[in-house]
């Protein structure tokens, strides 16, 4: 189908406000972060939030934000969330609204992770930070009103990559036990030439093939890009991973690799549902105030997380 009219209007508004990846090849990470800053948007209320600093990988300090949907005394399922932004931009604040919406849709505790960014901290720093955060949540679940036996991971774009990678790490390293993974238009392969959608949707739909190549250059050396903890679709064995929900968008350069990763999970015997949202572009999932399709996608994702983390 054609680009959704609401999605098209949002893309045009972003373009008018200078929020785009045009000219990214000549930019530094600092310049891109400055350009991509947007004004504050209305956000949903949740019962409570708390910012903390926990031990990260390599002796670093790792900021997190914990969200609670209610003041219930009963332990709740918990989702560790990793933000998108090509491993270079974004953070807890950039995805605060999206996380709040999912907290309320799922009635679960969420822990959003402010992992180290590239190029200042290159691969595998972000992945190791996210794994360390997941270990901390599993070990400290009771202290934050959560149930370690109902632990999930989630993320969008680069964060979807990190969620998939954390699931692999947890399997390979003997824990913690992860019950579900939500992968929202994930980057699964750091080879932009391997997938037709990278070319078909490589220009004109916000995220571009050029920008993905730039993000890869910031995050990982060429020699590291076939490592499954950088490109999870390169893993020889995807069995014994948590059940998954993969969300993709029709007009997204990352569409094909996300759907291929979902298919490979299914082939490995992992319960995995894949949902493509026609007419949508990369980044739509958090744009519920302007794009009805984002509401539908969040409802689908919330239902999958609830099913995956049910008692």
MARSERO-184467 format. One record per residue (C-alpha): residue in one letter; x, y negated, z negated. Coordinates in nm, 4 decimals, always signed. Each point is the difference from the previous one (the first is absolute). Layout:
<sites>
+-----+----------+----------+----------+
: res :       c1 :       c2 :       c3 :
+-----+----------+----------+----------+
:   A :        X :        Y :        Z :
...
+-----+----------+----------+----------+
</sites>
This chain:
<sites>
+-----+----------+----------+----------+
: res :       c1 :       c2 :       c3 :
+-----+----------+----------+----------+
:   X :  +0.0000 :  +0.0000 :  +0.0000 :
:   X :  +0.0999 :  -0.3636 :  +0.0253 :
:   X :  +0.1600 :  -0.1833 :  -0.2891 :
:   X :  -0.2670 :  -0.0560 :  -0.2651 :
:   X :  -0.1293 :  -0.3610 :  +0.0199 :
:   X :  +0.0535 :  -0.0587 :  -0.3723 :
:   X :  +0.3509 :  +0.1429 :  +0.0210 :
:   X :  +0.0756 :  -0.2138 :  +0.3056 :
:   X :  -0.1169 :  -0.3130 :  -0.1821 :
:   X :  +0.2296 :  +0.0777 :  -0.2938 :
:   X :  +0.2984 :  +0.0578 :  +0.2276 :
:   X :  -0.0623 :  -0.3295 :  +0.1788 :
:   X :  -0.0266 :  -0.1822 :  -0.3334 :
:   X :  +0.3267 :  +0.1543 :  -0.1184 :
:   X :  +0.1678 :  -0.1019 :  +0.3241 :
:   X :  -0.1288 :  -0.3562 :  -0.0368 :
:   X :  +0.1434 :  -0.0108 :  -0.3541 :
:   X :  +0.3409 :  +0.1234 :  +0.1117 :
:   X :  -0.0365 :  +0.3432 :  -0.1596 :
:   X :  +0.1565 :  +0.2173 :  +0.2698 :
:   X :  +0.3120 :  +0.1926 :  +0.0871 :
:   X :  +0.0844 :  -0.2034 :  +0.3103 :
:   X :  +0.3713 :  -0.0684 :  +0.0252 :
:   X :  +0.0795 :  +0.2493 :  -0.2752 :
:   X :  +0.3151 :  +0.1218 :  +0.1743 :
:   X :  +0.1762 :  -0.3281 :  -0.0807 :
:   X :  -0.1263 :  -0.0283 :  -0.3584 :
:   X :  +0.1529 :  +0.0843 :  -0.3329 :
:   X :  -0.1990 :  +0.1800 :  -0.2660 :
:   X :  -0.0172 :  -0.3188 :  -0.2058 :
:   X :  -0.1406 :  -0.1948 :  +0.2952 :
:   X :  -0.2632 :  +0.2648 :  +0.0678 :
:   X :  -0.1062 :  +0.0132 :  -0.3654 :
:   X :  -0.0456 :  -0.3764 :  +0.0001 :
:   X :  -0.1993 :  +0.0017 :  +0.3240 :
:   X :  -0.2296 :  +0.2836 :  -0.1069 :
:   X :  -0.1056 :  -0.1605 :  -0.3276 :
:   X :  -0.3717 :  -0.0718 :  -0.0023 :
:   X :  -0.2277 :  -0.1920 :  -0.2301 :
:   X :  -0.1815 :  +0.1634 :  -0.2866 :
:   X :  -0.3221 :  +0.1850 :  +0.0847 :
:   X :  -0.2908 :  +0.0824 :  -0.2303 :
:   X :  +0.0510 :  +0.3292 :  -0.1805 :
:   X :  -0.2312 :  +0.2323 :  -0.1872 :
:   X :  +0.0042 :  +0.0164 :  -0.3762 :
:   X :  +0.1176 :  +0.3186 :  -0.1677 :
:   X :  -0.0235 :  +0.0801 :  -0.3698 :
:   X :  +0.3650 :  -0.0785 :  -0.0678 :
:   X :  +0.3447 :  -0.0300 :  +0.1553 :
:   X :  +0.3439 :  +0.0006 :  -0.1552 :
:   X :  +0.3413 :  -0.0704 :  +0.1509 :
:   X :  +0.2877 :  +0.2085 :  -0.1337 :
:   X :  +0.3597 :  +0.0830 :  +0.0827 :
:   X :  +0.1008 :  +0.3655 :  -0.0049 :
:   X :  +0.3278 :  +0.1817 :  +0.0773 :
:   X :  +0.0531 :  +0.0280 :  +0.3732 :
:   X :  +0.2495 :  +0.2006 :  +0.2006 :
:   X :  +0.3741 :  -0.0585 :  -0.0353 :
:   X :  -0.0384 :  -0.1720 :  -0.3378 :
:   X :  -0.2084 :  -0.2841 :  +0.1411 :
:   X :  -0.3061 :  -0.1646 :  -0.1511 :
:   X :  -0.3224 :  +0.0623 :  +0.1878 :
:   X :  -0.3036 :  -0.2305 :  -0.0311 :
:   X :  -0.3435 :  +0.1611 :  +0.0077 :
:   X :  -0.3574 :  -0.1201 :  -0.0454 :
:   X :  -0.2526 :  +0.2264 :  -0.1686 :
:   X :  -0.3703 :  -0.0385 :  +0.0782 :
:   X :  -0.2838 :  +0.1416 :  -0.2081 :
:   X :  -0.3559 :  +0.0321 :  +0.1354 :
:   X :  -0.1679 :  +0.0212 :  -0.3403 :
:   X :  +0.0631 :  +0.0101 :  -0.3717 :
:   X :  -0.0914 :  +0.3694 :  -0.0232 :
:   X :  +0.1718 :  +0.2042 :  -0.2691 :
:   X :  +0.0026 :  +0.3036 :  +0.2301 :
:   X :  +0.3208 :  +0.0579 :  +0.2003 :
:   X :  -0.0515 :  -0.0965 :  +0.3640 :
:   X :  +0.1640 :  +0.1207 :  +0.3207 :
:   X :  +0.2941 :  -0.2158 :  +0.1015 :
:   X :  +0.1323 :  -0.1063 :  +0.3406 :
:   X :  +0.3515 :  -0.1335 :  +0.0542 :
:   X :  -0.0178 :  -0.2552 :  +0.2825 :
:   X :  +0.2802 :  -0.1134 :  +0.2330 :
:   X :  -0.0539 :  -0.3185 :  +0.2015 :
:   X :  +0.0668 :  -0.0443 :  +0.3688 :
:   X :  +0.2243 :  -0.2530 :  +0.1727 :
:   X :  +0.2585 :  +0.1947 :  +0.1965 :
:   X :  +0.2091 :  +0.0585 :  -0.3144 :
:   X :  +0.0987 :  -0.3693 :  +0.0374 :
:   X :  -0.2962 :  -0.2212 :  -0.0922 :
:   X :  -0.2962 :  +0.0219 :  -0.2345 :
:   X :  -0.0306 :  +0.0899 :  -0.3640 :
:   X :  -0.2442 :  +0.0456 :  -0.2838 :
:   X :  -0.1635 :  -0.3388 :  +0.0617 :
:   X :  -0.0400 :  +0.0436 :  +0.3767 :
:   X :  -0.2086 :  +0.3146 :  -0.0563 :
:   X :  -0.1686 :  -0.0999 :  -0.3247 :
:   X :  -0.3418 :  -0.0498 :  +0.1582 :
:   X :  +0.0112 :  +0.3304 :  +0.1874 :
:   X :  +0.1003 :  +0.1900 :  -0.3123 :
:   X :  -0.2737 :  -0.1632 :  -0.2066 :
:   X :  -0.2589 :  +0.1078 :  +0.2545 :
:   X :  +0.1213 :  +0.3592 :  -0.0097 :
:   X :  +0.0086 :  -0.0038 :  -0.3802 :
:   X :  -0.3662 :  -0.0939 :  -0.0028 :
:   X :  -0.0993 :  +0.2378 :  +0.2805 :
:   X :  +0.1679 :  +0.2991 :  -0.1641 :
:   X :  -0.0406 :  -0.0894 :  -0.3706 :
:   X :  +0.3606 :  +0.1040 :  -0.0576 :
:   X :  +0.3155 :  -0.1469 :  -0.1500 :
:   X :  +0.2412 :  -0.1336 :  +0.2635 :
:   X :  +0.3697 :  -0.0755 :  -0.0433 :
:   X :  +0.1392 :  -0.2280 :  +0.2719 :
:   X :  +0.3767 :  +0.0168 :  +0.0475 :
:   X :  +0.2310 :  -0.2911 :  +0.0898 :
:   X :  +0.2758 :  +0.2132 :  +0.1519 :
:   X :  +0.3260 :  -0.1524 :  +0.1220 :
:   X :  -0.0120 :  -0.1487 :  +0.3496 :
:   X :  +0.2334 :  +0.0277 :  +0.2979 :
:   X :  +0.2414 :  -0.1129 :  +0.1254 :
:   X :  +0.1257 :  -0.0918 :  -0.3459 :
:   X :  -0.0735 :  +0.3583 :  -0.1095 :
:   X :  +0.0096 :  +0.2438 :  +0.2891 :
:   X :  -0.1179 :  +0.3604 :  +0.0292 :
:   X :  -0.0514 :  +0.1915 :  -0.2222 :
:   X :  -0.0456 :  -0.2726 :  -0.2636 :
:   X :  -0.3731 :  -0.0568 :  +0.0579 :
:   X :  -0.0753 :  +0.3715 :  +0.0113 :
:   X :  +0.1967 :  +0.0681 :  -0.3177 :
:   X :  -0.1705 :  -0.2899 :  -0.1785 :
:   X :  -0.3413 :  +0.1344 :  +0.0953 :
:   X :  +0.0909 :  +0.3491 :  -0.1149 :
:   X :  +0.1314 :  -0.1398 :  -0.3296 :
:   X :  -0.3250 :  -0.1904 :  -0.0502 :
:   X :  -0.2025 :  +0.3152 :  +0.0660 :
:   X :  +0.2102 :  +0.1902 :  -0.2515 :
:   X :  -0.0583 :  -0.2763 :  -0.2565 :
:   X :  -0.3760 :  +0.0026 :  +0.0544 :
:   X :  -0.0121 :  +0.3783 :  -0.0376 :
:   X :  +0.2039 :  -0.0128 :  -0.3208 :
:   X :  -0.1889 :  -0.2956 :  -0.1486 :
:   X :  -0.3497 :  +0.0602 :  +0.1298 :
:   X :  -0.1568 :  +0.0485 :  -0.3415 :
:   X :  +0.1354 :  -0.3344 :  -0.1232 :
:   X :  -0.1803 :  -0.1860 :  +0.2814 :
:   X :  -0.3282 :  +0.1884 :  -0.0302 :
:   X :  +0.0675 :  +0.2265 :  +0.2942 :
:   X :  +0.0005 :  +0.3729 :  +0.0629 :
:   X :  +0.3321 :  +0.1330 :  +0.1323 :
:   X :  -0.1794 :  +0.3063 :  +0.1370 :
:   X :  -0.1956 :  -0.2263 :  +0.2351 :
:   X :  +0.2832 :  -0.1985 :  +0.1562 :
:   X :  -0.0053 :  -0.1303 :  +0.3559 :
:   X :  +0.2205 :  -0.2146 :  +0.2212 :
:   X :  -0.1146 :  -0.2511 :  +0.2599 :
:   X :  +0.1395 :  -0.2661 :  +0.2268 :
:   X :  -0.0479 :  -0.1896 :  +0.3232 :
:   X :  +0.2430 :  -0.0227 :  +0.2930 :
:   X :  +0.3516 :  +0.0141 :  -0.1499 :
:   X :  -0.1769 :  +0.0775 :  -0.3273 :
:   X :  -0.1733 :  +0.2906 :  +0.1745 :
:   X :  +0.3440 :  +0.1190 :  +0.1027 :
:   X :  +0.1137 :  -0.0258 :  -0.3627 :
:   X :  -0.3059 :  +0.1855 :  -0.1297 :
:   X :  +0.0655 :  +0.2861 :  +0.2422 :
:   X :  +0.3685 :  -0.0011 :  -0.0956 :
:   X :  -0.0751 :  +0.0041 :  -0.3739 :
:   X :  -0.2248 :  +0.3018 :  +0.0566 :
:   X :  +0.2901 :  +0.1726 :  +0.1780 :
:   X :  +0.2461 :  -0.0967 :  -0.2736 :
:   X :  -0.2310 :  +0.1259 :  -0.2728 :
:   X :  -0.0357 :  +0.3342 :  +0.1781 :
:   X :  +0.3722 :  +0.0303 :  +0.0658 :
:   X :  +0.1113 :  -0.1144 :  -0.3458 :
:   X :  -0.2434 :  +0.1994 :  -0.2098 :
:   X :  -0.2490 :  -0.2698 :  -0.0895 :
:   X :  -0.1824 :  -0.1908 :  -0.1113 :
:   X :  -0.3147 :  +0.1761 :  +0.1170 :
:   X :  -0.1893 :  -0.2178 :  +0.2492 :
:   X :  -0.3604 :  +0.0915 :  +0.0697 :
:   X :  -0.0727 :  -0.2254 :  +0.3000 :
:   X :  +0.1631 :  -0.2371 :  +0.2483 :
:   X :  -0.1757 :  -0.2867 :  +0.1767 :
:   X :  +0.1957 :  -0.1139 :  +0.3054 :
:   X :  -0.1332 :  -0.3177 :  +0.1606 :
:   X :  +0.1387 :  -0.0449 :  +0.3541 :
:   X :  +0.3328 :  +0.1449 :  -0.1193 :
:   X :  +0.3336 :  -0.0288 :  +0.1726 :
:   X :  +0.1044 :  +0.3625 :  +0.0363 :
:   X :  +0.2793 :  -0.0141 :  +0.2579 :
:   X :  +0.2723 :  -0.2642 :  +0.0305 :
:   X :  +0.0239 :  +0.0549 :  +0.3760 :
:   X :  -0.2319 :  -0.2449 :  +0.1728 :
:   X :  +0.0668 :  +0.1598 :  +0.3393 :
:   X :  -0.1498 :  +0.3341 :  -0.1012 :
:   X :  -0.3670 :  -0.1020 :  -0.0036 :
:   X :  -0.2217 :  -0.1365 :  +0.2815 :
:   X :  -0.1921 :  -0.2307 :  -0.2362 :
:   X :  +0.3226 :  -0.1889 :  -0.0748 :
:   X :  -0.0002 :  -0.1082 :  +0.3655 :
:   X :  -0.3767 :  -0.0153 :  +0.0608 :
:   X :  -0.0553 :  -0.2156 :  -0.3075 :
:   X :  +0.3479 :  -0.1480 :  -0.0134 :
:   X :  -0.1090 :  -0.3582 :  +0.0692 :
:   X :  -0.3138 :  -0.2010 :  -0.0580 :
:   X :  -0.1269 :  +0.1656 :  -0.3181 :
:   X :  +0.1906 :  -0.1727 :  -0.2825 :
:   X :  +0.2532 :  +0.2756 :  -0.0774 :
:   X :  +0.2313 :  +0.0492 :  +0.2980 :
:   X :  +0.2489 :  +0.2576 :  +0.1181 :
:   X :  +0.2694 :  -0.2672 :  -0.0190 :
:   X :  -0.0832 :  -0.0703 :  -0.3623 :
:   X :  +0.0059 :  +0.3706 :  -0.0890 :
:   X :  +0.3461 :  +0.0357 :  +0.1538 :
:   X :  +0.1113 :  -0.3054 :  -0.1996 :
:   X :  -0.1400 :  +0.1487 :  -0.3219 :
:   X :  +0.1807 :  +0.3293 :  +0.0676 :
:   X :  +0.3258 :  -0.1906 :  +0.0472 :
:   X :  -0.0466 :  -0.1791 :  -0.3321 :
:   X :  -0.0853 :  +0.3146 :  -0.1955 :
:   X :  +0.2087 :  +0.2903 :  +0.1260 :
:   X :  +0.3184 :  +0.0781 :  +0.1852 :
:   X :  -0.0509 :  +0.1934 :  +0.3232 :
:   X :  +0.1680 :  +0.3016 :  -0.1582 :
:   X :  -0.2646 :  +0.0070 :  -0.2732 :
:   X :  -0.3106 :  -0.0264 :  +0.2143 :
:   X :  -0.0493 :  +0.3740 :  +0.0508 :
:   X :  +0.0150 :  +0.0580 :  -0.3745 :
:   X :  -0.3482 :  +0.1195 :  -0.1076 :
:   X :  +0.0111 :  -0.2509 :  -0.2856 :
:   X :  +0.0158 :  -0.2724 :  +0.2672 :
:   X :  -0.2098 :  +0.1706 :  +0.2697 :
:   X :  -0.2235 :  +0.2549 :  -0.1747 :
:   X :  -0.1179 :  +0.1508 :  +0.3282 :
:   X :  +0.3579 :  +0.1259 :  +0.0448 :
:   X :  -0.0376 :  +0.2365 :  -0.2956 :
:   X :  +0.0410 :  +0.3584 :  +0.1179 :
:   X :  -0.2574 :  +0.1241 :  -0.2507 :
:   X :  -0.3121 :  -0.1878 :  -0.1078 :
:   X :  -0.1577 :  +0.2820 :  -0.1956 :
:   X :  -0.0862 :  -0.0232 :  -0.3704 :
:   X :  -0.0659 :  -0.3738 :  +0.0214 :
:   X :  -0.3005 :  -0.1703 :  -0.1623 :
:   X :  -0.3293 :  -0.0308 :  +0.1887 :
:   X :  -0.0033 :  -0.3161 :  +0.2071 :
:   X :  -0.2177 :  -0.2623 :  +0.1611 :
:   X :  +0.1516 :  -0.1848 :  +0.2965 :
:   X :  -0.1562 :  -0.3245 :  +0.1241 :
:   X :  +0.0977 :  -0.1307 :  +0.3449 :
:   X :  -0.1054 :  -0.2885 :  +0.2246 :
:   X :  -0.0653 :  +0.0206 :  +0.3739 :
:   X :  +0.2087 :  -0.3067 :  +0.0907 :
:   X :  +0.2995 :  +0.0784 :  -0.2211 :
:   X :  +0.3503 :  +0.0853 :  +0.1223 :
:   X :  +0.0195 :  +0.2523 :  -0.2886 :
:   X :  -0.3245 :  +0.1785 :  +0.0938 :
:   X :  +0.1459 :  +0.3031 :  +0.1746 :
:   X :  +0.2662 :  +0.0880 :  -0.2571 :
:   X :  -0.2502 :  -0.0288 :  -0.2854 :
:   X :  -0.2413 :  +0.2321 :  +0.1740 :
:   X :  +0.2804 :  +0.2374 :  +0.0940 :
:   X :  +0.1120 :  +0.0138 :  -0.3626 :
:   X :  -0.3530 :  +0.0837 :  -0.1047 :
:   X :  -0.0115 :  +0.2761 :  +0.2607 :
:   X :  +0.3311 :  +0.1408 :  -0.1209 :
:   X :  -0.1266 :  +0.0040 :  -0.3580 :
:   X :  -0.3048 :  +0.1938 :  +0.1175 :
:   X :  +0.2199 :  +0.2435 :  +0.1944 :
:   X :  +0.2037 :  +0.0557 :  -0.3181 :
:   X :  -0.3137 :  +0.0972 :  -0.1892 :
:   X :  -0.0434 :  -0.3307 :  -0.1823 :
:   X :  -0.3553 :  -0.1278 :  -0.0323 :
:   X :  +0.0070 :  -0.3263 :  +0.1927 :
:   X :  -0.2690 :  -0.2242 :  +0.1426 :
:   X :  +0.0882 :  -0.2509 :  +0.2715 :
:   X :  -0.2210 :  -0.2988 :  +0.0755 :
:   X :  +0.0617 :  -0.2321 :  +0.2944 :
:   X :  -0.1761 :  -0.3371 :  -0.0120 :
:   X :  -0.0812 :  -0.1076 :  +0.3527 :
:   X :  +0.0301 :  -0.3668 :  +0.0865 :
:   X :  +0.2339 :  -0.0665 :  -0.2937 :
:   X :  +0.3598 :  -0.1225 :  -0.0129 :
:   X :  +0.2870 :  +0.0649 :  -0.2402 :
:   X :  -0.0645 :  -0.1758 :  -0.3287 :
:   X :  -0.3799 :  +0.0012 :  +0.0128 :
:   X :  -0.0537 :  +0.2188 :  -0.3078 :
:   X :  +0.0280 :  -0.2822 :  -0.2534 :
:   X :  -0.2037 :  -0.2529 :  +0.2001 :
:   X :  -0.3414 :  +0.0857 :  -0.1408 :
:   X :  -0.1090 :  -0.3630 :  -0.0313 :
:   X :  +0.0068 :  -0.0417 :  +0.3781 :
:   X :  -0.0089 :  +0.3454 :  +0.1619 :
:   X :  -0.2884 :  +0.2403 :  -0.0703 :
:   X :  +0.2108 :  +0.2868 :  +0.1328 :
:   X :  +0.2397 :  -0.0536 :  -0.2894 :
:   X :  -0.2842 :  +0.0582 :  -0.2455 :
:   X :  -0.0833 :  +0.3269 :  +0.1735 :
:   X :  +0.3643 :  +0.1082 :  -0.0066 :
:   X :  +0.0339 :  -0.0771 :  -0.3698 :
:   X :  -0.3180 :  +0.1934 :  -0.0752 :
:   X :  +0.1353 :  +0.3006 :  +0.1891 :
:   X :  +0.3360 :  -0.0265 :  -0.1759 :
:   X :  -0.1628 :  -0.0367 :  -0.3420 :
:   X :  -0.2141 :  +0.3072 :  +0.0567 :
:   X :  +0.3062 :  +0.2008 :  +0.0997 :
:   X :  +0.1952 :  -0.1146 :  -0.3057 :
:   X :  -0.2925 :  +0.0769 :  -0.2283 :
:   X :  -0.0345 :  +0.3483 :  +0.1463 :
:   X :  +0.3740 :  +0.0586 :  -0.0209 :
:   X :  +0.0310 :  -0.1127 :  -0.3613 :
:   X :  -0.3248 :  +0.1403 :  -0.1343 :
:   X :  +0.0219 :  +0.2027 :  -0.3193 :
+-----+----------+----------+----------+
</sites>
